[in-house]
Each structure stands twice: as structure tokens, then as C-alpha cells.
């Protein structure tokens, strides 16, 4: 991959396209919030505006904070850190997100018990491993309603739940003093978040029901989009869900593991690629987390060719619709044990 960037003279970090995208997405979100506060629109317009703000919010999560918190936005760590704080706009905190995503998900992709993204949660079974309940039979339908609570859960409770868990299992090795400071910062950020987005509109005269309904709709939209896009890359029938042997080893090398547990989709759709931040090029992202997603379309051809040379699968679906059908099929398989076949 170094040869590609050396031969083209391109930086592996953000370019002007990425900067414009950041301005559009963050600006769209902030504009939506400011309009709610400054003009107190009528209920119908307000709800529609909240829904649109949720679309921008999901875009920030996929296209801006994601690259920054991987260190792929800029060669300057300070730029990555400050852009990465855009996660606060979704209600989340950077430290926990990096532990769950950068450490657990990217190191132990699709390994049950280690990759929290596929943990069985609420009434969802996202891995072939583990017990199946009667409720799981219908998860292919109700999953898409549960996906709506993702960012709301982030804002309300997830950071505290993860903080306690990561301390318990040893993933959080900060000193007690640093953890106390983190808890103080988290409390302040959460209070500012809910005060600005819920308390301020109500104080200025927006009806309580309208503010709360709009806030919930914004998070329902952003949560649904973020959840679905991430699920299409790993929670599909073709994806491999390995279990370590008695010594803790898995069958394939790290790079091959990433290819076998990941799927691309709709890579020719430039509009979708722009919006989802290259997460439809999830294979390239898992192999090269330090490369900004604007370069994924170009390097995907190199990755695909290399995979073919070594006889390693390169999973992809040509459209978003086909990938979505694959995810629904996977949810059905996990809900009916006789249909459950582990991919790979």
C-alpha cells in the first residue's frame, strides 16, 4: 500500500474532499440544532428538522469522528483528537469508544465474548454462538426497532456501563485520579448535551412534548442508520465467526481473519460512499485503519487483487439492498437453530 501513496504522491490522510464533507455534516447538524433553538418552529416542521438533523448526526459518526478516532483524519494527533470529540455530538465519550471499537472490535472481529459489537444484547442474537430463545425467531423484524436506541443509549448510560465493565476486566488501566477526572468530564459533557438539546428549547418556549419527541426522533434516525450500516459489514451469512481453541488460538492470520469476517457493499455508489464514510469499504478499513476513507475506492482494487492471488475470500455485495437482505437472512438464521450455519 505504501507503493500506491508513493507513486501517486497522495497523503494517506484527509484531503480537501474530506474537509468539505466535515464542514457539510457538522454544519448541517449544528444548523438544525440552532434553528430549533432560535426560531422555535411549529411542531410539524420541528419534527422534520429533528429527523434531518439525525441524518447529519449519523453522518458525523460514520464519516468524521470515526476516521479521527482511528488516527486516520490527519498526521497531526491534535487534529485527530479535536475532530474526534465530534463523538460528543452523538452523546458518546472517546475513551470508551476507542476501547470498544479500536481495541476489541478491530482486534477480535466477530469473536463472541470479545467483540462487543456482536454480543447478545436485549433480545438480539448477533452471533451463531450462544443459546437461542423463542424471541429470537422474530428478531429479523424487531431488530430494526431496537437499532433506533443506539445513540440515545450512548448519551444516557453506555459510557458509565462500559466504564465500570472495563475497570472490572482490566481494560481501563488509568490511575484512580485520571478516572476521577474522566468521570467529572463525562458528567459535564452529558449535562451540557442534554441541557442544550432538551433543556434550552423547553426554557425558551418549545412545548415539552415537542422537544422530547423531536430529540427522540433525531436519535432514532441516527441510531438506525449507524446500526444498520455497521451490521451490514459483519453480521451477514458469509462472515466468519471463529471460536478460539483451548489454547486461545484462531485458525487464520490477522489479515486473513479480517477478510473472512468482513463484507463490502455498494462500493460503486458514490453518494452512499460519501455519506457512510467508506464504511461500505469495510474490508479496506479493517486492513488499513490509519488510512482516511476517501482513499478506499482506489486501494480496494489492490486489496481485491491481492486477496485473489492468495486465495483468500473477498466478500462484497453490489448494492445496499442486497447487503440488507443478507443481514435479514442472518438474523433469521440465528433465530431458527436448524437454519443456523456458521459462515467462513
Phi and psi in degrees as a GROMACS rama.xvg file:
@    title "Ramachandran Plot"
@    xaxis  label "Phi"
@    yaxis  label "Psi"
@TYPE xy
-59.3461  -37.0231  UNK-2
-60.468  -38.2626  UNK-3
-61.624  -48.0354  UNK-4
-71.7886  -33.496  UNK-5
-68.9703  -41.1573  UNK-6
-71.9133  -31.4583  UNK-7
-91.6615  -16.8072  UNK-8
73.7122  13.7699  UNK-9
-88.0816  150.398  UNK-10
-81.1395  147.239  UNK-11
-80.6421  0.248502  UNK-12
-101.345  -165.883  UNK-13
-63.0535  145.634  UNK-14
-115.375  -170.049  UNK-15
-62.0378  -34.8295  UNK-16
-59.8843  -41.3257  UNK-17
-68.5616  -38.6432  UNK-18
-64.4283  -44.244  UNK-19
-61.4515  -42.6768  UNK-20
-60.4326  -42.4227  UNK-21
-60.5238  -45.0928  UNK-22
-63.5031  -42.9122  UNK-23
-64.4685  -46.8216  UNK-24
-72.2078  -48.15  UNK-25
-67.3788  -40.7267  UNK-26
-63.8132  -39.728  UNK-27
-63.8924  -41.5154  UNK-28
-64.7139  -50.4353  UNK-29
-63.5142  -36.8934  UNK-30
-62.2986  -42.7773  UNK-31
-60.5402  -42.4115  UNK-32
-68.9765  -43.547  UNK-33
-63.1946  -40.5761  UNK-34
-62.2288  -38.2318  UNK-35
-62.9134  -43.1118  UNK-36
-76.6728  -40.9458  UNK-37
-80.4826  -33.3312  UNK-38
-114.183  -9.06783  UNK-39
44.2378  62.8339  UNK-40
-63.4317  160.999  UNK-41
-61.4055  157.381  UNK-42
-50.1211  -49.5037  UNK-43
-62.0041  -46.7722  UNK-44
-66.2621  -38.4662  UNK-45
-62.819  -46.5536  UNK-46
-63.8016  -41.85  UNK-47
-62.7913  -39.5184  UNK-48
-67.5389  -39.3569  UNK-49
-62.3276  -41.9605  UNK-50
-62.2831  -43.9376  UNK-51
-64.3692  -38.4512  UNK-52
-61.731  -35.2833  UNK-53
-63.1282  -34.6214  UNK-54
-64.6929  -44.1445  UNK-55
-65.1479  -38.3571  UNK-56
-61.9513  -44.8032  UNK-57
-63.1902  -38.9699  UNK-58
-60.9966  -39.5583  UNK-59
-60.7963  -44.1498  UNK-60
-62.0256  -40.5641  UNK-61
-83.8676  -37.8689  UNK-62
-105.241  -18.5457  UNK-63
-116.257  -67.3102  UNK-64
-64.5335  -31.3931  UNK-65
-62.2271  -50.9454  UNK-66
-63.8147  -42.8753  UNK-67
-62.2283  -43.4208  UNK-68
-78.6308  -5.43537  UNK-69
-94.2294  -4.60072  UNK-70
76.6474  21.4467  UNK-71
-103.65  -6.48502  UNK-72
-75.2944  -42.623  UNK-73
-146.883  156.823  UNK-74
-74.9048  -13.6757  UNK-75
-91.6862  116.836  UNK-76
-61.3335  -33.2705  UNK-77
-65.7506  -38.0976  UNK-78
-64.2386  -45.8509  UNK-79
-59.3108  -42.135  UNK-80
-64.3633  -46.802  UNK-81
-71.4602  -39.8627  UNK-82
-67.0689  -34.4088  UNK-83
-62.7853  -25.249  UNK-84
-66.8565  -7.52189  UNK-85
-62.0389  -14.8884  UNK-86
-59.2227  -29.3454  UNK-87
-61.1454  -26.288  UNK-88
-67.785  -22.6235  UNK-89
-89.7866  -4.78738  UNK-90
95.4864  3.29822  UNK-91
-102.681  172.01  UNK-92
-120.977  142.391  UNK-93
-64.6932  -45.5155  UNK-94
-57.1011  -48.8316  UNK-95
-66.074  -40.2069  UNK-96
-61.1097  -43.187  UNK-97
-63.7448  -36.4763  UNK-98
-66.3843  -49.403  UNK-99
-66.0913  -46.5034  UNK-100
-87.6235  -57.8593  UNK-101
-67.9937  -39.3382  UNK-102
-88.0991  -61.1014  UNK-103
-74.1079  -51.2189  UNK-104
-66.9204  -46.1064  UNK-105
-77.4279  -23.8889  UNK-106
-86.2185  -39.0629  UNK-107
-120.098  44.3875  UNK-108
-52.1054  124.239  UNK-109
62.4214  23.0773  UNK-110
-99.4657  110.548  UNK-111
-58.414  135.152  UNK-112
93.071  -13.954  UNK-113
-121.139  -42.4279  UNK-114
-87.6873  104.26  UNK-115
-63.9112  -21.0235  UNK-116
-64.0125  -23.4708  UNK-117
-112.018  11.9423  UNK-118
-61.669  143.814  UNK-119
-67.6807  122.068  UNK-120
-138.014  141.993  UNK-121
50.6465  -120.141  UNK-122
-110.376  28.4974  UNK-123
-108.861  131.085  UNK-124
-113.146  109.069  UNK-125
-109.979  14.6157  UNK-126
-142.919  148.123  UNK-127
-66.7467  -16.4144  UNK-128
-93.6511  138.878  UNK-129
110.474  167.082  UNK-130
-71.3033  153.562  UNK-131
-111.786  130.528  UNK-132
-102.624  170.269  UNK-133
-63.4438  -33.6975  UNK-134
-63.5087  -31.2853  UNK-135
-63.2976  -19.8028  UNK-136
-59.1338  -28.453  UNK-137
-109.068  11.4033  UNK-138
-66.9663  -23.0896  UNK-139
-60.7985  -21.8471  UNK-140
-97.2182  -54.5012  UNK-141
-77.7066  -13.9318  UNK-142
-55.9084  -37.5844  UNK-143
-72.9767  -15.7912  UNK-144
-84.0379  -38.8608  UNK-145
-66.4878  -30.3608  UNK-146
-59.9106  -23.9164  UNK-147
-69.5659  -16.2459  UNK-148
-93.1073  1.30626  UNK-149
-52.9837  -60.4321  UNK-150
-73.2769  -29.0272  UNK-151
-65.1262  -41.2806  UNK-152
-63.6222  -39.192  UNK-153
-53.8816  -50.2486  UNK-154
-66.2189  -36.9332  UNK-155
-87.1834  -46.9315  UNK-156
-141.701  -22.8881  UNK-157
-58.9078  -41.2656  UNK-158
-63.0655  -40.2837  UNK-159
-69.1562  -42.4612  UNK-160
-60.3743  -46.0446  UNK-161
-67.1972  -39.8815  UNK-162
-56.8234  -46.8912  UNK-163
-65.1703  -44.2123  UNK-164
-65.5424  -45.8292  UNK-165
-66.8632  -30.9435  UNK-166
-67.8719  -40.6682  UNK-167
-64.7312  -40.367  UNK-168
-93.9052  0.139301  UNK-169
89.8844  7.73644  UNK-170
-78.1539  -26.3295  UNK-171
-97.2994  104.7  UNK-172
-108.581  18.6459  UNK-173
-68.4785  155.015  UNK-174
-68.5219  158.622  UNK-175
-54.957  -37.1444  UNK-176
-63.9018  -44.2881  UNK-177
-67.1837  -35.9228  UNK-178
-67.9081  -35.4554  UNK-179
-64.9733  -41.2061  UNK-180
-64.705  -41.0854  UNK-181
-61.9371  -43.1551  UNK-182
-62.9761  -38.6613  UNK-183
-65.5387  -46.2356  UNK-184
-61.4062  -42.5024  UNK-185
-62.904  -43.1559  UNK-186
-61.0914  -43.9718  UNK-187
-64.3554  -45.2298  UNK-188
-61.6847  -44.7763  UNK-189
-64.2444  -42.5602  UNK-190
-63.5844  -42.9081  UNK-191
-63.5924  -40.1341  UNK-192
-61.698  -53.437  UNK-193
-74.3945  -31.0391  UNK-194
-65.7907  -42.8132  UNK-195
-70.9655  -45.659  UNK-196
-85.7856  -22.7508  UNK-197
-117.665  -51.7145  UNK-198
-66.71  -43.9769  UNK-199
-64.5847  -48.0063  UNK-200
-59.0708  -38.878  UNK-201
-65.7329  -43.312  UNK-202
-60.573  -35.931  UNK-203
-82.3813  -6.92106  UNK-204
123.545  -4.35661  UNK-205
-70.139  134.108  UNK-206
-54.6611  143.027  UNK-207
-56.9601  -46.5363  UNK-208
-61.7677  -38.7496  UNK-209
-67.0722  -42.866  UNK-210
-65.3605  -47.5449  UNK-211
-67.1391  -43.061  UNK-212
-61.5364  -43.9959  UNK-213
-64.5667  -43.0997  UNK-214
-60.6117  -43.5279  UNK-215
-67.0693  -38.7989  UNK-216
-65.6793  -41.5125  UNK-217
-56.864  -46.2708  UNK-218
-72.7258  -32.23  UNK-219
-63.1853  -42.8909  UNK-220
-64.9291  -50.031  UNK-221
-65.917  -41.1581  UNK-222
-63.6961  -41.3981  UNK-223
-63.7098  -47.3157  UNK-224
-62.7827  -49.3244  UNK-225
-60.8386  -45.0066  UNK-226
-63.1108  -48.8057  UNK-227
-62.4243  -46.1521  UNK-228
-60.9254  -43.1706  UNK-229
-69.0904  -36.1692  UNK-230
-67.3554  -33.7059  UNK-231
-64.9831  -18.8307  UNK-232
-86.3282  -25.9022  UNK-233
-131.104  -28.7637  UNK-234
-99.5941  70.0394  UNK-235
-141.71  159.806  UNK-236
-58.7005  -36.6663  UNK-237
-69.8907  -26.5704  UNK-238
-64.9684  145.56  UNK-239
-90.2947  136.217  UNK-240
-123.674  80.6566  UNK-241
-73.6155  157.053  UNK-242
-122.707  127.812  UNK-243
-60.3242  149.287  UNK-244
-76.9634  -172.609  UNK-245
-63.9245  -19.2055  UNK-246
-95.8414  0.299667  UNK-247
88.6501  10.5744  UNK-248
-93.3296  150.168  UNK-249
-113.301  159.279  UNK-250
-66.2334  -29.61  UNK-251
-116.391  161.283  UNK-252
-63.9689  166.183  UNK-253
-57.0513  -48.1687  UNK-254
-64.5843  -44.3714  UNK-255
-67.1751  -34.8519  UNK-256
-58.6655  -43.6047  UNK-257
-62.7338  -39.8087  UNK-258
-67.818  -37.9328  UNK-259
-77.8069  -18.7346  UNK-260
-104.158  4.84805  UNK-261
-133.481  148.115  UNK-262
-135.086  137.472  UNK-263
-89.9559  161.713  UNK-264
-155.271  148.107  UNK-265
48.4482  45.9433  UNK-266
-74.4229  -14.9596  UNK-267
-89.9713  -7.28418  UNK-268
-85.8241  102.071  UNK-269
-68.0893  -35.3813  UNK-270
-66.69  -44.1828  UNK-271
-64.665  -43.8762  UNK-272
-59.2016  -40.2319  UNK-273
-62.033  -45.3081  UNK-274
-73.7491  -44.4955  UNK-275
-84.8325  6.86712  UNK-276
66.8509  33.2491  UNK-277
75.3863  7.35649  UNK-278
-69.8882  -9.9413  UNK-279
-79.8619  -11.2951  UNK-280
-103.371  54.3206  UNK-281
-67.2509  -29.4123  UNK-282
-60.8903  -49.9405  UNK-283
-63.2258  -37.4732  UNK-284
-63.5316  -43.1832  UNK-285
-68.769  -29.4792  UNK-286
-82.4337  -32.3026  UNK-287
-134.541  71.8956  UNK-288
-67.567  -19.7713  UNK-289
-91.2446  4.87755  UNK-290
-102.879  130.24  UNK-291
-61.3504  142.886  UNK-292
-64.6474  -17.5564  UNK-293
-64.678  -15.4802  UNK-294
-96.3229  -5.55263  UNK-295
-60.1413  -43.1181  UNK-296
-56.0628  -39.0936  UNK-297
-71.826  -44.9512  UNK-298
-78.4596  -14.5696  UNK-299
-62.2309  -34.9984  UNK-300
-65.0334  -36.3445  UNK-301
-66.7968  -44.5249  UNK-302
-63.6132  -44.6532  UNK-303
-61.6663  -43.6348  UNK-304
-64.4715  -41.9671  UNK-305
-66.0892  -40.5028  UNK-306
-60.4949  -42.064  UNK-307
-64.5124  -38.445  UNK-308
-63.3795  -34.6404  UNK-309
-99.1598  4.78234  UNK-310
68.2698  31.0192  UNK-311
-102.833  136.626  UNK-312
-64.0026  146.382  UNK-313
-130.434  97.3353  UNK-314
-83.9199  133.87  UNK-315
-159.542  150.367  UNK-316
-120.62  138.495  UNK-317
-69.2505  -24.5112  UNK-318
-132.26  160.179  UNK-319
-62.417  -40.8979  UNK-320
-59.9316  -42.7944  UNK-321
-66.2461  -40.2819  UNK-322
-64.8121  -38.9411  UNK-323
-64.5213  -40.33  UNK-324
-63.4848  -35.8472  UNK-325
-64.1396  -41.4118  UNK-326
-65.3861  -42.7297  UNK-327
-61.7793  -42.0935  UNK-328
-60.8235  -39.5831  UNK-329
-64.6879  -44.5621  UNK-330
-59.9103  -39.2983  UNK-331
-65.6127  -42.0544  UNK-332
-59.9044  -42.0368  UNK-333
-72.4984  -23.1957  UNK-334
-83.0552  -16.6936  UNK-335
-125.702  101.085  UNK-336
-50.3241  -37.1801  UNK-337
-68.5272  -18.8756  UNK-338
-93.0182  -6.34263  UNK-339
-77.6362  110.02  UNK-340
-127.807  128.339  UNK-341
-75.2699  128.758  UNK-342
-72.4861  173.617  UNK-343
